[in-house]
């Protein structure tokens, strides 16, 4: 299954890319991000864990990102969130030719319990869609108003 959201951010492509690439900005932009540990980062490949606050308590995910500066960040989670068997994602960055950048975020996923997949699929898609939309808009506000290198 796949979920995609996008937002237009009024700033430079390189500034927006850096905000998504550098995990220190995740903690500043998203209040639910409690901690990030970076195990490897060579500018193109990143291995990390991120702990977030959720209604049911703290969740820690582990992942690897493949970064193409100012173009894309691709992610797969080696330890996905609870309920998920697989979680992958992509952020795409493209100029809108009016001085802003369109940031598109997508997630591809499989849930753990295949027997319940049909009954829970719409709820899970709505939840992921809501998280993506919220996070993109929080990054937009952060980048347009509060971003400090």
C-alpha positions in Angstrom: 0.0 0.0 0.0 1.1 3.6 -0.6 0.3 7.0 0.8 1.5 10.3 -0.7 1.2 13.9 0.4 2.9 17.1 -0.8 3.3 20.7 0.3 4.7 23.9 -1.3 7.4 25.5 0.8 8.6 29.1 0.1 12.4 28.8 0.4 15.4 27.7 -1.6 15.8 24.1 -2.7 19.1 23.6 -0.8 17.7 25.0 2.4 14.6 22.8 2.3 16.7 19.7 1.4 19.0 20.4 4.4 16.1 20.7 6.8 14.9 17.3 5.8 18.4 15.8 5.6 19.8 17.0 8.9 18.2 15.2 11.8 18.8 18.2 14.2 16.0 19.9 12.2 13.6 17.0 12.8 13.8 17.6 16.5 13.3 21.3 16.1 10.5 21.1 13.6 8.5 18.2 15.0 7.5 18.2 18.6 6.8 14.5 18.7 10.4 13.6 17.8 12.1 12.9 21.2 15.5 11.6 20.1 17.6 10.7 17.1 20.7 8.6 17.1 22.9 8.6 14.0 25.0 5.5 13.5 26.4 6.4 10.1 26.3 9.4 7.8 28.6 10.0 4.8 26.4 12.6 3.1 24.6 10.1 0.9 23.8 7.2 3.3 22.5 7.5 6.8 21.7 4.9 9.4 19.7 6.1 12.4 17.2 5.4 15.1 14.4 7.9 15.9 12.2 7.9 19.0 8.8 9.6 18.7 5.9 10.2 21.1 2.6 8.5 20.0 -0.7 8.3 21.8 0.1 4.7 22.9 3.6 5.7 24.2 7.1 6.1 22.8 8.0 4.3 19.5 11.5 3.8 18.3 12.2 3.1 14.6 15.5 2.3 12.9 16.2 3.0 9.4 18.5 3.7 6.5 18.2 6.6 4.2 19.7 7.1 0.7 20.2 10.8 -0.1 20.6 12.5 -3.4 21.3 16.1 -2.5 18.5 18.6 -3.5 16.5 15.8 -5.2 15.4 12.9 -3.1 15.8 11.1 0.3 14.7 7.4 0.2 14.1 5.5 3.4 13.6 2.0 4.5 13.0 1.1 8.1 14.9 -1.9 9.4 12.7 -1.7 12.5 9.3 -0.3 11.4 6.7 1.1 13.8 4.4 -1.3 15.6 1.7 -2.9 13.4 3.9 -2.7 10.3 5.8 -5.5 8.6 7.4 -3.1 6.2 7.8 0.6 5.9 9.6 2.5 3.2 9.4 6.1 2.0 10.6 8.9 -0.2 10.8 12.6 0.0 11.1 14.4 -3.4 12.1 18.0 -3.8 11.3 20.0 -7.0 11.3 23.7 -7.8 7.8 25.0 -8.6 9.3 27.8 -10.9 7.8 30.5 -8.7 10.4 30.6 -6.0 9.2 27.7 -3.9 9.7 24.0 -3.7 7.2 21.2 -3.8 8.1 18.6 -1.3 6.3 15.2 -1.9 6.4 12.6 0.9 5.3 9.0 0.2 5.2 5.8 2.3 4.9 2.3 1.1 3.9 -0.2 3.8 2.6 -3.6 4.7 0.9 -4.3 8.0 1.8 -7.2 10.3 -1.5 -9.1 10.5 -2.5 -10.0 6.9 -5.7 -11.5 8.1 -6.9 -8.1 9.4 -5.4 -6.1 6.6 -8.7 -5.4 4.8 -10.5 -4.3 7.9 -7.7 -2.0 9.2 -6.3 -0.8 5.9 -8.3 2.3 5.5 -7.7 3.4 9.1 -4.0 2.8 8.8 -3.9 4.7 5.5 -5.8 7.6 7.1 -3.4 7.6 10.1 -0.3 7.6 7.8 -1.8 10.3 5.6 -2.5 12.4 8.6 1.1 12.0 10.0 2.6 12.9 6.6 0.4 15.9 6.1 1.0 17.2 9.6 4.8 16.7 9.4 5.1 18.3 6.0 3.1 21.4 7.3 5.2 21.6 10.5 8.4 21.5 8.3 6.9 24.2 6.1 6.2 26.4 9.1 9.7 25.7 10.6 11.5 26.4 7.3 9.6 29.5 6.3 9.7 31.0 9.8 12.2 29.5 12.3 15.0 27.8 10.3 18.5 28.3 11.7 21.4 26.5 10.2 
